[in-house]
């Protein structure tokens, strides 16, 4: 089963994706290694629990997102 959402933020260099939260948030510009969440609700919860300075948001991965991830697998 593939996950349907990730957590992202807009940075100076473009969009970055959340890799992990412990011990602190780690970000990467590579979508294929982003932490995937089972639902948009779970990803939104994670994004809202991060400090406001990150301006993180949940990003759904629909069919186009799944195809994009498959290209890099």
C-alpha positions as CSV (number, residue, x, y, z in Angstrom):
1,X,0.0,0.0,0.0
2,X,1.5,3.3,-1.0
3,X,1.0,6.4,1.2
4,X,-1.0,9.3,-0.1
5,X,0.6,12.4,1.5
6,X,3.9,14.0,2.5
7,X,4.9,17.1,4.4
8,X,6.5,19.9,2.5
9,X,7.7,23.5,2.9
10,X,8.8,26.3,0.6
11,X,12.4,27.2,1.0
12,X,14.6,29.7,-0.8
13,X,15.9,26.9,-3.1
14,X,12.4,25.5,-3.9
15,X,10.2,22.9,-2.2
16,X,11.7,20.8,0.5
17,X,10.2,17.6,1.9
18,X,10.2,16.3,5.5
19,X,12.5,13.3,6.0
20,X,12.1,12.9,9.8
21,X,11.1,14.7,12.9
22,X,13.5,13.3,15.5
23,X,15.6,14.7,17.1
24,X,14.6,17.7,14.9
25,X,13.0,18.2,11.5
26,X,15.2,17.2,8.6
27,X,14.4,18.4,5.1
28,X,15.5,17.4,1.6
29,X,14.7,18.7,-1.9
30,X,14.4,15.0,-3.1
31,X,10.7,14.0,-3.2
32,X,11.5,10.3,-3.6
33,X,13.1,10.0,-0.1
34,X,10.4,12.1,1.8
35,X,8.5,10.4,4.6
36,X,5.1,9.3,3.3
37,X,1.9,9.3,5.4
38,X,-1.1,7.1,5.1
39,X,-3.5,10.0,4.8
40,X,-3.7,13.7,4.2
41,X,-5.0,14.0,7.8
42,X,-2.0,12.4,9.3
43,X,0.4,14.6,7.2
44,X,-1.5,17.7,8.2
45,X,-1.3,16.8,11.8
46,X,2.5,16.4,11.5
47,X,2.8,19.7,9.6
48,X,0.8,21.6,12.2
49,X,2.9,20.3,15.1
50,X,6.1,21.6,13.6
51,X,7.2,25.1,14.7
52,X,5.6,27.9,12.7
53,X,8.8,29.2,11.3
54,X,8.9,26.1,9.0
55,X,5.6,27.0,7.3
56,X,5.1,23.3,6.6
57,X,2.0,21.9,4.9
58,X,0.6,18.6,3.9
59,X,0.9,17.7,0.2
60,X,-1.4,15.0,-1.2
61,X,0.2,12.4,-3.6
62,X,-2.5,11.6,-6.1
63,X,-1.9,9.5,-9.2
64,X,0.5,12.0,-10.6
65,X,2.5,12.0,-7.4
66,X,2.6,8.3,-7.3
67,X,3.9,8.2,-10.9
68,X,6.5,10.8,-10.1
69,X,7.8,8.7,-7.1
70,X,7.8,5.6,-9.3
71,X,10.1,7.4,-11.8
72,X,12.7,7.8,-9.1
73,X,12.4,4.3,-7.5
